[in-house]
Amino acid sequence: MKQSEYLRYDAVALADLIRRGSVTAKDVREAAISRAETVNSTLNGICQPQFIQAREQVAPEGATFSGVPFLLKDLGQEQAGEPCTFGSRAFRNYRPGQDSEFVRRCRQGGLVFIGRTATPEFGLKAVTESQLWGPTRNPWNTELTPGGSSGGSGASVAAGVVPMAGANDGGGSIRIPAAYNGLFGLKPSRGRVSAGPQMAEFWTGASSDHVVTRTVRDSAAMLDLLAGPAPGDPFDIAPPPDSYSALMQRPPGRLRIGMFTASPYGTEVDRHCTDAVEAAARTLENLGHRVELAKPEFDGAEMAKCYMGLYFGEVSALMQKASQEMAAKTADFELDTRLIGLLGKTLPLPDYVRMRQRWNEFGRALGMFFQGYDLYLCPTTGQMPARIGQLNTPAHLQLASRLMLLLKAGRLVHLSGQVDELALESLARTPFTQLANLTGTPAMSVPLYWTSEGLPVGVQFGARHGAEDVLLQLAAQLEEADPWFAQYERTEQVSRTGL
């Protein structure tokens, strides 16, 4: 199978070709490996190739995706015996003893793992530029970031290495790379996809595993494969009335959609991002939906603060795990990570608990919004993708951070109120995604808009808890009305020009 032919198919189509004997699983696998070898030296999306293992993996016959190549994110999504670095030098020798539930179900579904994708250290940034693996680049413009933290997956799928790749989302890490790479990205509801067996919930329920894809039906089929509890999960979310693959083919009916474009944090929003939302609103109205200016009412600054409290606590705990179990040294962590870890260690436990309790306020506000609307529509990101290296910590702030670490001044920072400023600055480029994480509700980024320079811009839709079927139905309708798959033909130039 030639690369040019391979690029024309999504995962569902490739599986069908293999099932009917039109191509062999070997041909498809080798096309994916060839594509990876063509583009990865430039994009750096795959941090750990597994080409040898892929050639030895035997996919179960008759499975949903039997023989379809796939990439796992190198953050969670653990494979027994294979390195899983979390994008950190501290975890470079970590080899899990068992598959995660995500990986186990992917294996059962017949997916063939050809590698693991790059992520920032601990998935902490909306850019994928770790010191361990170096920067990952956007296939639409290699001077730009593909976003994070699932940036390696986003870049690899957009460039046609695989039709879909593993991703997870604790603050936008599925939806942000989807927006920056022109992909479809659905973050499922809390509890829809098991975090087991290593965890009960990722990031106390803020994070969910799923995929980034080029088509809606691939995402739906993967949700069918991944959804459902594993033994010992904390709760069992109600299943849909039918498979997502079947439900997405049904019309969503006439939806009432609340639209907003202002950042919940009061930060600046790029005109391309608002233009994308306004264009999407016009398409929705042409499809018969009712779009009104409306937004959930909550304190954005408090949400940013509560989200950063989660950030601090999770980083501090993961650093402690690396130190205790992997004998990691202080120098094994990046400077920004060490500073965040310090802020986590010095955040008083009652303050952390109170922040966690306040998630309820955002959930109630969103619940009130859904009393009058089926969905919300807003930008996926507040800014266009940054240039590679643009968001590196400036030298003077690095010096200040080192001084804070030396003086162990984390508690003083909390008392000074600088943490509130840090929260808004950290989330300014991506202010629209955290709401779905803290409330546990599903949300998706849909690639409906491209700038005159040829860069994709995602728009975001959010729904009430458990309503992935409504999102997928609307996404399928939008995909039919305004198809985007042909856009990926432009990334085929990667193989001809080397970017």
RODO-2510 file (C-alpha; in nm, 4 decimals, decimal comma):
residues 499
     n   res          X          Y          Z
     1     m     0,0000     0,0000     0,0000
     2     k     0,1518     0,3316    -0,1070
     3     q     0,1622     0,6271     0,1323
     4     s    -0,0597     0,8311    -0,1000
     5     e    -0,3251     0,5575    -0,0888
     6     y    -0,2886     0,5027     0,2849
     7     l    -0,3539     0,8719     0,3544
     8     r    -0,6965     0,8558     0,1900
     9     y    -0,8519     0,6341     0,4575
    10     d    -0,9652     0,6768     0,8150
    11     a    -0,9388     0,3955     1,0703
    12     v    -1,2886     0,2566     1,0054
    13     a    -1,2169     0,2376     0,6320
    14     l    -0,8758     0,0751     0,6817
    15     a    -1,0295    -0,1879     0,9092
    16     d    -1,2951    -0,2580     0,6469
    17     l    -1,0338    -0,2956     0,3718
    18     i    -0,8412    -0,5438     0,5861
    19     r    -1,1560    -0,7321     0,6822
    20     r    -1,2599    -0,7702     0,3168
    21     g    -0,9109    -0,8782     0,2089
    22     s    -0,8590    -0,5773    -0,0195
    23     v    -0,5317    -0,5113     0,1636
    24     t    -0,3387    -0,7004     0,4266
    25     a    -0,2763    -0,5821     0,7795
    26     k     0,0947    -0,6055     0,7003
    27     d     0,0566    -0,3685     0,4037
    28     v    -0,1275    -0,1146     0,6173
    29     r     0,1230    -0,1427     0,9017
    30     e     0,4193    -0,0943     0,6679
    31     a     0,2529     0,2082     0,5071
    32     a     0,2155     0,3641     0,8516
    33     i     0,5768     0,2893     0,9438
    34     s     0,6947     0,4302     0,6107
    35     r     0,4940     0,7463     0,6699
    36     a     0,6377     0,7775     1,0209
    37     e     0,9908     0,7404     0,8878
    38     t     0,9189     1,0087     0,6284
    39     v     0,7857     1,2806     0,8565
    40     n     0,8897     1,2140     1,2138
    41     s     1,2448     1,3428     1,1816
    42     t     1,0912     1,6846     1,1191
    43     l     0,7777     1,6747     1,3318
    44     n     0,9156     1,4781     1,6286
    45     g     0,5693     1,3504     1,7138
    46     i     0,6756     0,9948     1,7953
    47     c     0,9189     0,9898     2,0869
    48     q     0,9430     0,6111     2,1177
    49     p     0,8995     0,4135     1,7945
    50     q     0,7825     0,0540     1,8341
    51     f     0,8189    -0,0624     1,4763
    52     i     0,9837    -0,3928     1,5681
    53     q     0,7182    -0,4707     1,8279
    54     a     0,4439    -0,3736     1,5812
    55     r     0,5728    -0,6258     1,3297
    56     e     0,5511    -0,8939     1,5967
    57     q     0,2083    -0,7969     1,7347
    58     v    -0,0745    -1,0255     1,6293
    59     a    -0,4104    -0,8497     1,6178
    60     p    -0,7211    -1,0583     1,6982
    61     e    -0,9197    -1,1379     1,3859
    62     g    -1,2658    -0,9897     1,3574
    63     a    -1,1982    -0,7098     1,6049
    64     t    -1,3285    -0,3596     1,5330
    65     f    -0,9929    -0,2217     1,4207
    66     s    -0,8026    -0,5424     1,3535
    67     g    -0,4698    -0,4504     1,1932
    68     v    -0,5109    -0,0699     1,2063
    69     p    -0,1928     0,1133     1,3181
    70     f    -0,2160     0,3286     1,6285
    71     l    -0,0025     0,5510     1,8482
    72     l    -0,0233     0,5714     2,2272
    73     k     0,0453     0,8876     2,4224
    74     d     0,3537     0,8686     2,6428
    75     l     0,1571     0,9947     2,9434
    76     g    -0,0461     0,7215     3,1074
    77     q    -0,1686     0,4658     2,8542
    78     e     0,0896     0,2286     3,0016
    79     q     0,2061    -0,0855     2,8227
    80     a     0,3434    -0,3741     3,0245
    81     g     0,7221    -0,3817     2,9951
    82     e     0,7496    -0,0760     2,7676
    83     p     0,8965     0,2590     2,8796
    84     c     0,6443     0,5278     2,9750
    85     t     0,8234     0,8538     3,0463
    86     f     0,5457     1,1096     3,1102
    87     g     0,7721     1,3393     2,9054
    88     s     1,0151     1,3534     3,1987
    89     r     1,3757     1,2519     3,2524
    90     a     1,2638     1,1418     3,5982
    91     f     1,0576     0,8591     3,4430
    92     r     1,2912     0,7587     3,1603
    93     n     1,3501     0,4182     3,3252
    94     y     0,9877     0,3525     3,4215
    95     r     0,8443     0,0309     3,2776
    96     p     0,4915    -0,0509     3,3972
    97     g     0,4184    -0,4036     3,5088
    98     q     0,0798    -0,4223     3,3390
    99     d    -0,1262    -0,2646     3,0628
   100     s    -0,3610     0,0178     3,1497
   101     e    -0,7280    -0,0482     3,0824
   102     f    -0,7042     0,1885     2,7860
   103     v    -0,4232    -0,0157     2,6308
   104     r    -0,5914    -0,3464     2,7120
   105     r    -0,9069    -0,2429     2,5288
   106     c    -0,7096    -0,1075     2,2349
   107     r    -0,5365    -0,4456     2,2068
   108     q    -0,8715    -0,6228     2,2217
   109     g    -0,9942    -0,3926     1,9469
   110     g    -0,7140    -0,5068     1,7192
   111     l    -0,5100    -0,1857     1,7097
   112     v    -0,1402    -0,2296     1,6318
   113     f     0,0884    -0,0040     1,8361
   114     i     0,3666     0,1483     1,6247
   115     g     0,4967     0,3864     1,8917
   116     r     0,4364     0,6369     2,1686
   117     t     0,3865     1,0105     2,1172
   118     a     0,5640     1,3059     2,2723
   119     t     0,4140     1,5125     2,5529
   120     p     0,5432     1,7992     2,7687
   121     e     0,6748     1,6977     3,1092
   122     f     0,3815     1,5536     3,3069
   123     g     0,1472     1,6937     3,0401
   124     l     0,1693     2,0344     3,2039
   125     k     0,1702     2,2715     2,9086
   126     a    -0,0303     2,3537     2,5982
   127     v     0,2920     2,3147     2,3997
   128     t     0,4873     1,9915     2,3495
   129     e     0,8484     2,0916     2,4120
   130     s     1,0016     1,8747     2,6838
   131     q     1,3702     1,8747     2,7678
   132     l     1,3636     1,4955     2,7374
   133     w     1,2321     1,4742     2,3808
   134     g     1,2700     1,8250     2,2381
   135     p     1,0018     2,0252     2,0545
   136     t     0,7234     1,8666     1,8513
   137     r     0,6170     2,0673     1,5462
   138     n     0,2887     2,1432     1,3755
   139     p     0,2548     1,9864     1,0263
   140     w     0,0586     2,2870     0,8979
   141     n     0,3508     2,5174     0,9843
   142     t     0,6573     2,3655     1,1443
   143     e     0,7551     2,6934     1,3103
   144     l     0,4479     2,6539     1,5312
   145     t     0,3522     2,4247     1,8178
   146     p     0,0947     2,1480     1,7657
   147     g    -0,0320     2,2294     2,1147
   148     g    -0,0274     2,0080     2,4195
   149     s    -0,0274     1,8010     2,6012
   150     s    -0,1266     1,5482     2,3313
   151     g     0,0832     1,7392     2,0789
   152     g     0,2733     1,4388     1,9502
   153     s    -0,0508     1,2583     1,8805
   154     g    -0,2074     1,5611     1,7145
   155     a     0,0892     1,6251     1,4859
   156     s     0,1196     1,2585     1,3884
   157     v    -0,2470     1,2191     1,3007
   158     a    -0,2629     1,5450     1,1056
   159     a     0,0443     1,4375     0,9077
   160     g    -0,1146     1,1017     0,8258
   161     v     0,1156     0,8719     1,0239
   162     v    -0,1902     0,7057     1,1759
   163     p    -0,5599     0,7832     1,1305
   164     m    -0,6035     0,8307     1,5053
   165     a    -0,3889     0,8315     1,8191
   166     g    -0,4253     0,8064     2,1931
   167     a    -0,4709     1,1276     2,3889
   168     n    -0,5914     1,2433     2,7286
   169     d    -0,7368     1,5662     2,8556
   170     g    -0,6982     1,7147     3,2033
   171     g    -0,7334     2,0789     3,1019
   172     g    -0,7786     2,0724     2,7260
   173     s    -0,5094     1,8287     2,6157
   174     i    -0,7307     1,6508     2,3607
   175     r    -0,9140     1,9586     2,2381
   176     i    -0,6199     2,2008     2,2119
   177     p    -0,4086     1,9777     1,9816
   178     a    -0,7240     1,8966     1,7859
   179     a    -0,7810     2,2690     1,7315
   180     y    -0,4219     2,3440     1,6354
   181     n    -0,3875     2,0429     1,4041
   182     g    -0,7255     2,0533     1,2304
   183     l    -0,8543     1,7348     1,3959
   184     f    -1,1649     1,6149     1,5723
   185     g    -1,1154     1,5771     1,9462
   186     l    -1,3770     1,4611     2,1977
   187     k    -1,3138     1,4676     2,5726
   188     p    -1,5569     1,2160     2,7257
   189     s    -1,7589     1,2581     3,0435
   190     r    -1,6019     1,1818     3,3799
   191     g    -1,6194     0,8051     3,4290
   192     r    -1,6952     0,7184     3,0670
   193     v    -1,3492     0,5671     3,0032
   194     s    -1,1826     0,3716     3,2826
   195     a    -0,8597     0,5034     3,4344
   196     g    -0,7809     0,1595     3,5807
   197     p    -0,6120    -0,0343     3,7075
   198     q    -0,3352     0,2037     3,8178
   199     m    -0,5788     0,4821     3,9109
   200     a    -0,9397     0,5235     4,0160
   201     e    -0,9620     0,8616     3,8462
   202     f    -0,7029     1,0727     3,6671
   203     w    -0,6463     1,4122     3,8286
   204     t    -0,9312     1,3444     4,0751
   205     g    -1,1712     1,3132     3,7850
   206     a    -1,0632     1,6139     3,5784
   207     s    -0,8816     1,4077     3,3144
   208     s    -1,0186     1,1592     3,0603
   209     d    -0,8558     0,9314     2,8045
   210     h    -0,9684     0,9102     2,4436
   211     v    -0,8223     0,9889     2,0983
   212     v    -0,7667     1,2572     1,8361
   213     t    -0,8994     1,1603     1,4924
   214     r    -0,9531     1,2901     1,1408
   215     t    -1,3181     1,1765     1,1250
   216     v    -1,6092     1,1762     1,3648
   217     r    -1,6906     0,8119     1,3026
   218     d    -1,3431     0,7031     1,4130
   219     s    -1,3926     0,8856     1,7420
   220     a    -1,7354     0,7283     1,7895
   221     a    -1,6068     0,3790     1,7148
   222     m    -1,3189     0,4264     1,9582
   223     l    -1,5584     0,5411     2,2282
   224     d    -1,7584     0,2231     2,1725
   225     l    -1,4360     0,0291     2,2232
   226     l    -1,3156     0,2209     2,5290
   227     a    -1,6316     0,3077     2,7199
   228     g    -1,7484     0,1182     3,0237
   229     p    -1,6222     0,0471     3,3760
   230     a    -1,3487    -0,1901     3,4814
   231     p    -1,3586    -0,3912     3,8058
   232     g    -1,2942    -0,1608     4,0989
   233     d    -1,3820     0,1647     3,9246
   234     p    -1,5403     0,4173     4,1630
   235     f    -1,8679     0,4409     3,9705
   236     d    -2,0468     0,3206     3,6600
   237     i    -2,1752     0,5939     3,4294
   238     a    -2,5005     0,5093     3,2503
   239     p    -2,4338     0,3631     2,9045
   240     p    -2,5887     0,5135     2,5899
   241     p    -2,9082     0,3585     2,4479
   242     d    -2,7149     0,2251     2,1457
   243     s    -2,3587     0,2191     2,0174
   244     y    -2,2054     0,5591     1,9520
   245     s    -2,1339     0,4480     1,5967
   246     a    -2,5073     0,3958     1,5457
   247     l    -2,6189     0,7000     1,7432
   248     m    -2,3944     0,9415     1,5522
   249     q    -2,5755     0,8519     1,2305
   250     r    -2,9061     0,9812     1,3680
   251     p    -2,9945     1,3504     1,3319
   252     p    -2,9585     1,5482     1,6544
   253     g    -3,2891     1,7288     1,6116
   254     r    -3,3181     2,1049     1,6440
   255     l    -3,0755     2,2106     1,9149
   256     r    -3,0706     2,5266     2,1195
   257     i    -2,7100     2,6397     2,1500
   258     g    -2,5668     2,9157     2,3684
   259     m    -2,2702     3,0927     2,2111
   260     f    -1,9992     3,3038     2,3736
   261     t    -1,6545     3,4213     2,2646
   262     a    -1,5300     3,6192     2,5661
   263     s    -1,2646     3,4500     2,7771
   264     p    -1,3956     3,3396     3,1189
   265     y    -1,0724     3,4801     3,2625
   266     g    -1,1039     3,8207     3,0954
   267     t    -0,7998     3,7527     2,8775
   268     e    -0,7590     3,8511     2,5123
   269     v    -0,9105     3,6288     2,2416
   270     d    -0,7596     3,6212     1,8925
   271     r    -0,9859     3,7387     1,6113
   272     h    -0,9365     3,4127     1,4181
   273     c    -1,0829     3,2228     1,7129
   274     t    -1,3922     3,4411     1,7324
   275     d    -1,4318     3,4375     1,3540
   276     a    -1,4345     3,0579     1,3651
   277     v    -1,7144     3,0568     1,6214
   278     e    -1,9214     3,3083     1,4282
   279     a    -1,8799     3,1063     1,1076
   280     a    -1,9840     2,7914     1,2945
   281     a    -2,2920     2,9712     1,4276
   282     r    -2,3993     3,0603     1,0741
   283     t    -2,3596     2,6985     0,9647
   284     l    -2,5614     2,5813     1,2632
   285     e    -2,8432     2,8221     1,1855
   286     n    -2,8465     2,7053     0,8236
   287     l    -2,8887     2,3515     0,9574
   288     g    -3,1930     2,4604     1,1549
   289     h    -3,0425     2,4984     1,5006
   290     r    -3,1131     2,7957     1,7240
   291     v    -2,8018     2,9870     1,8296
   292     e    -2,8184     3,2599     2,0936
   293     l    -2,5647     3,4658     2,2831
   294     a    -2,5498     3,3005     2,6234
   295     k    -2,2875     3,1626     2,8601
   296     p    -2,2682     2,9799     3,1934
   297     e    -2,2397     3,2242     3,4826
   298     f    -1,9476     3,1543     3,7152
   299     d    -1,6431     3,3301     3,8582
   300     g    -1,3712     3,2716     3,5991
   301     a    -1,0870     3,3924     3,8188
   302     e    -1,1900     3,1484     4,0908
   303     m    -1,2084     2,8646     3,8389
   304     a    -0,8557     2,9426     3,7208
   305     k    -0,7347     2,9412     4,0803
   306     c    -0,9098     2,6114     4,1547
   307     y    -0,7663     2,4541     3,8423
   308     m    -0,4142     2,5624     3,9348
   309     g    -0,4612     2,4143     4,2818
   310     l    -0,5226     2,0796     4,1129
   311     y    -0,2156     2,1409     3,8979
   312     f     0,0055     2,2086     4,1990
   313     g    -0,1135     1,9081     4,3955
   314     e    -0,0867     1,6574     4,1112
   315     v     0,2621     1,7702     4,0094
   316     s     0,3898     1,7584     4,3652
   317     a     0,2534     1,4064     4,4123
   318     l     0,3974     1,2814     4,0830
   319     m     0,7387     1,4264     4,1651
   320     q     0,7294     1,2510     4,4994
   321     k     0,6427     0,9230     4,3280
   322     a     0,9346     0,9624     4,0883
   323     s     1,1714     1,0347     4,3751
   324     q     1,0563     0,7405     4,5856
   325     e     1,0041     0,4772     4,3166
   326     m     1,2451     0,5846     4,0417
   327     a     1,5193     0,7404     4,2582
   328     a     1,4749     1,0622     4,0595
   329     k     1,6965     1,3555     4,1498
   330     t     1,5957     1,7204     4,1625
   331     a     1,7871     1,7874     3,8405
   332     d     1,5738     1,5270     3,6593
   333     f     1,2788     1,7673     3,6645
   334     e     1,2464     2,0778     3,4521
   335     l     1,2705     2,4114     3,6322
   336     d     0,9041     2,5042     3,5789
   337     t     0,7993     2,1625     3,7069
   338     r     1,0109     2,2032     4,0207
   339     l     0,8518     2,5405     4,0893
   340     i     0,5005     2,4024     4,0459
   341     g     0,5934     2,1116     4,2707
   342     l     0,7126     2,3543     4,5383
   343     l     0,3841     2,5433     4,5186
   344     g     0,2039     2,2114     4,5593
   345     k     0,4070     2,1107     4,8644
   346     t     0,3427     2,4453     5,0301
   347     l    -0,0293     2,4724     4,9502
   348     p    -0,2116     2,4137     5,2805
   349     l    -0,4274     2,1018     5,2706
   350     p    -0,7458     2,2856     5,3827
   351     d    -0,6969     2,5304     5,0938
   352     y    -0,6604     2,2441     4,8471
   353     v    -0,9731     2,0727     4,9810
   354     r    -1,1693     2,3962     4,9617
   355     m    -1,0590     2,4462     4,6008
   356     r    -1,1721     2,0938     4,5191
   357     q    -1,5073     2,1567     4,6850
   358     r    -1,5593     2,4654     4,4716
   359     w    -1,5719     2,2487     4,1592
   360     n    -1,9316     2,1964     4,2643
   361     e    -2,0065     2,5650     4,2049
   362     f    -1,8914     2,5432     3,8437
   363     g    -2,0880     2,2242     3,7912
   364     r    -2,4040     2,3827     3,9307
   365     a    -2,3590     2,6919     3,7133
   366     l    -2,3196     2,4747     3,4052
   367     g    -2,6212     2,2700     3,5124
   368     m    -2,8298     2,5861     3,5297
   369     f    -2,7115     2,6828     3,1829
   370     f    -2,8227     2,3460     3,0454
   371     q    -3,1719     2,4083     3,1808
   372     g    -3,2167     2,6400     2,8853
   373     y    -2,9672     2,5112     2,6284
   374     d    -2,8635     2,1781     2,4838
   375     l    -2,5040     2,2788     2,4149
   376     y    -2,2622     2,5671     2,4411
   377     l    -2,0433     2,6915     2,1548
   378     c    -1,7209     2,8853     2,2084
   379     p    -1,3617     2,8959     2,0828
   380     t    -1,1484     2,5955     2,1654
   381     t    -0,8459     2,8158     2,2285
   382     g    -0,8045     3,1849     2,2951
   383     q    -0,4958     3,2268     2,0815
   384     m    -0,3465     3,0767     1,7683
   385     p    -0,0564     2,8312     1,8173
   386     a     0,2608     2,9806     1,9595
   387     r     0,5932     2,9669     1,7788
   388     i     0,8321     2,6939     1,8871
   389     g     1,0147     2,8252     2,1934
   390     q     0,7929     3,1318     2,2291
   391     l     0,6563     3,0235     2,5657
   392     n     0,9904     2,9266     2,7172
   393     t     1,0354     3,0853     3,0577
   394     p     1,2374     3,4086     3,0143
   395     a     1,5849     3,4146     3,1691
   396     h     1,4945     3,6671     3,4408
   397     l     1,1978     3,4575     3,5514
   398     q     1,4132     3,1448     3,5492
   399     l     1,6487     3,3254     3,7862
   400     a     1,3575     3,4251     4,0086
   401     s     1,2290     3,0685     4,0083
   402     r     1,5693     2,9318     4,1065
   403     l     1,5857     3,1834     4,3908
   404     m     1,2394     3,0814     4,5114
   405     l     1,3390     2,7155     4,5041
   406     l     1,6625     2,7903     4,6895
   407     l     1,4779     2,9844     4,9590
   408     k     1,1850     2,7386     4,9608
   409     a     0,9606     3,0411     4,9312
   410     g     0,6500     2,8641     4,8046
   411     r     0,4407     2,9558     5,1091
   412     l     0,5343     3,3229     5,0660
   413     v     0,4144     3,3096     4,7052
   414     h     0,0770     3,1713     4,8193
   415     l     0,0455     3,4435     5,0832
   416     s     0,1454     3,7190     4,8389
   417     g    -0,1423     3,6510     4,6015
   418     q     0,0957     3,5938     4,3107
   419     v    -0,0574     3,2516     4,2547
   420     d    -0,3789     3,4146     4,1308
   421     e    -0,1782     3,6127     3,8767
   422     l     0,0135     3,2991     3,7794
   423     a    -0,3121     3,1127     3,7214
   424     l    -0,4458     3,3702     3,4774
   425     e    -0,1145     3,4038     3,2948
   426     s    -0,0761     3,0258     3,2609
   427     l    -0,4236     2,9752     3,1174
   428     a    -0,4519     3,2938     2,9094
   429     r    -0,3909     3,1237     2,5735
   430     t    -0,6340     2,8389     2,6425
   431     p    -0,9061     2,9750     2,8726
   432     f    -1,2060     2,7865     2,7333
   433     t    -1,1246     2,4223     2,8029
   434     q    -1,0922     2,3884     3,1814
   435     l    -1,4663     2,4230     3,2480
   436     a    -1,5395     2,0780     3,1041
   437     n    -1,2588     1,9232     3,3072
   438     l    -1,3631     2,0552     3,6467
   439     t    -1,7317     1,9784     3,5830
   440     g    -1,6641     1,6355     3,4312
   441     t    -1,8771     1,7135     3,1272
   442     p    -1,8049     1,6109     2,7663
   443     a    -1,6731     1,8629     2,5161
   444     m    -1,5341     1,8465     2,1641
   445     s    -1,3211     2,0537     1,9285
   446     v    -1,4385     2,0474     1,5668
   447     p    -1,2154     2,1639     1,2745
   448     l    -1,4570     2,3933     1,0934
   449     y    -1,2357     2,6886     1,0046
   450     w    -0,9031     2,7598     0,8319
   451     t    -0,7315     3,0976     0,8155
   452     s    -0,6162     3,2617     0,4925
   453     e    -0,2658     3,1388     0,5850
   454     g    -0,3945     2,7818     0,5880
   455     l    -0,3938     2,7253     0,9650
   456     p    -0,6797     2,5287     1,1224
   457     v    -0,8913     2,6820     1,3982
   458     g    -1,1092     2,4625     1,6181
   459     v    -1,4448     2,5501     1,7692
   460     q    -1,5658     2,3917     2,0906
   461     f    -1,9023     2,2474     2,1875
   462     g    -1,9894     2,1312     2,5373
   463     a    -2,2807     1,9214     2,6627
   464     r    -2,4277     1,8001     2,9901
   465     h    -2,2724     1,4997     3,1614
   466     g    -2,3224     1,1774     2,9680
   467     a    -2,4351     1,3455     2,6452
   468     e    -2,1523     1,2360     2,4168
   469     d    -2,4178     1,1038     2,1770
   470     v    -2,5550     1,4558     2,1165
   471     l    -2,2070     1,5922     2,0520
   472     l    -2,1240     1,3142     1,8080
   473     q    -2,4553     1,3561     1,6252
   474     l    -2,3950     1,7271     1,5808
   475     a    -2,0319     1,6700     1,4803
   476     a    -2,1377     1,4199     1,2143
   477     q    -2,3935     1,6672     1,0827
   478     l    -2,1306     1,9434     1,0668
   479     e    -1,8813     1,7096     0,9017
   480     e    -2,1342     1,6372     0,6287
   481     a    -2,2284     2,0030     0,5863
   482     d    -1,8727     2,1359     0,5906
   483     p    -1,6342     1,8430     0,5217
   484     w    -1,2787     1,8835     0,6391
   485     f    -1,1103     1,5544     0,5443
   486     a    -0,9856     1,6906     0,2109
   487     q    -0,7814     1,9487     0,4018
   488     y    -0,5400     1,6736     0,5077
   489     e    -0,4257     1,6322     0,1498
   490     r    -0,2223     1,9460     0,2066
   491     t    -0,0136     1,7721     0,4730
   492     e     0,0878     1,5156     0,2102
   493     q     0,3466     1,7705     0,1003
   494     v     0,5350     1,6624     0,4110
   495     s     0,6518     1,3528     0,2257
   496     r     0,7563     1,5479    -0,0806
   497     t     0,9246     1,8509     0,0732
   498     g     1,0304     1,7236     0,4149
   499     l     0,8435     2,0255     0,5495
***
